[in-house]
């Protein structure tokens, strides 16, 4: 006779909490799941002296399906990755997602929103964000007395 009766899966409450958090954050399960959830598209951010560069991987996403916006120090990348044409075969494995996505990136410095440039080539979205004058480093002259 066991000392404790677990009454089923001991991880069930944690799994239920994970499902509920996913639902609240808009990450459904199964076939309705968004492309990559909250970490899609994957991004890299390069910080230079006068600009930042954000590279985002968006293979298969057409230019017309991308929407970029910036507010203060927050860049939002939204888009939609089209679903493959319906096939009569059933999937053995399905790892490539489709559907709407949104990625919010908080930038380390403020930028000049009027001079932002973005281009899409070979599935890589390149966003060039010039830093605002206030966030650029300035040399301070020190005088002796």
Beta strands, then each sheet from edge to edge (+ up, - down):
strand 1: 43-47
strand 2: 51-57
strand 3: 66-71
strand 4: 74-81
strand 5: 99-106
strand 6: 117-121
strand 7: 124-130
sheet 1: 1+ 2- 7+ 6-
sheet 2: 3+ 4- 5+
end
